[in-house]
Amino acid sequence: MRVVPGEWTASAVRFVGRHREPVVVQTLRSAAAATIAYVVALRVSPESAPLTAPLTALLVVQVTLYATIKTGIRRVNSVVAGVVIAIGFSVLMGLTWWSLGLIILASLVVGHLVRVSEFVPEVAISAMLVLGVTRVGDTAWARVLETVIGAVVGLTFNLLLAPPVWVEAAGESIEDLARRVRQLMLRMGEEAAGRTPVDHATARLHEARRLDHDIVEVDAALQQAEDSLRLNPRVREGLLHRVVLRTGLDTLEICTVVLRVLARSLTDLAKEREPEPLFAPETGAALERLLSEIADAVVSFAVLVTTDVSVSAESAETRLATELRAATATRDKLAQLLLAEIQQDAAQWQLHGAVLTEVNRILDELDTEHRSRRLLEELDRCTREERERMPRLTRLRKHLKRVRVPGRNRKAVSRRSM
């Protein structure tokens, strides 16, 4: 396939135009850090092509600033250990198939000894890469210098140019999860209102179970977002953002678990009732309407926890409260209809009661008062743990607040006197 220059230029422009997206920002940061490390190494290292420096910079530059600070030292240690091992092997025996096997074995053992944690494989990777480009013992120590240059450039790059914040990507993942939950609820409500074959009810149960895998993916995206908020100078109230997103995902996870139990109850009810409908026509219609209203509330809840603009958040909270009130009224009507059915035929009263209990649990989890109480509890817990973990930093923050307050008071007094 032939690439037209104009098309390539347009693609590059579109890529650069997306500079606010975290993936693009991280790509540009990695490329820039590696290039700067190579330029510095060209001036300092005796090698004509000091490629170890940009390689180390790429290894050190992390997705988030918190990850850089947390794992940077271990990563640098792993790279340096691999380089030192490669230097020894290059001096003694060079690169052969059996020396490659020995260097991998030695690197993995040394990686555990120097306690580089999850970066043990990188000791072997660094050793192999350096061994591949280092054949002469006299030039091997230049690789150590290049490694230090790459590490310093990578760490400095992350400190001076803060990595991107991945909150928006995590919010999109949470909203996508909520929409998948909504679609499943709508299908379950439509089937519950009519004659539901057992295989259809079982299929909905399998769909509900597959939501567990979606939660794992969303949790990974949220973990990345939480790391990007920690120690990031571009972010204010990072703890609040982290707690809001985390408690929001926890609530959605509970809702998916309850939804899976609800799908199981409907599947058991389909087995008991086959070939009859699951519920009487009026009861089935009420359950369908209730699940539809709860489904809308789940999406509104996701929008609420991922919205950082006060006006939009207030609108989302109002919409959620309205939808929950409507769902509560429908729930009360459904409870009366189920009671009437049980009084006429009590054969499946346990399954009918289970359905009502499960929708009650979802409504309780989405309740705004319940969420506010849980959010405050989580904030108190995180703040208390942070104080206990870093008491000196806590005292420094208190001291800075005491210093700032008189300045604010003087400004306020001067404004009043004008």
Helices and strands as residue ranges (DSSP letters): H 5-17, H 22-44, H 52-60, H 65-92, H 97-113, G 117-119, H 120-133, H 137-160, H 167-192, H 198-229, H 238-273, H 281-306, H 310-344, H 349-366, H 368-389, H 391-417
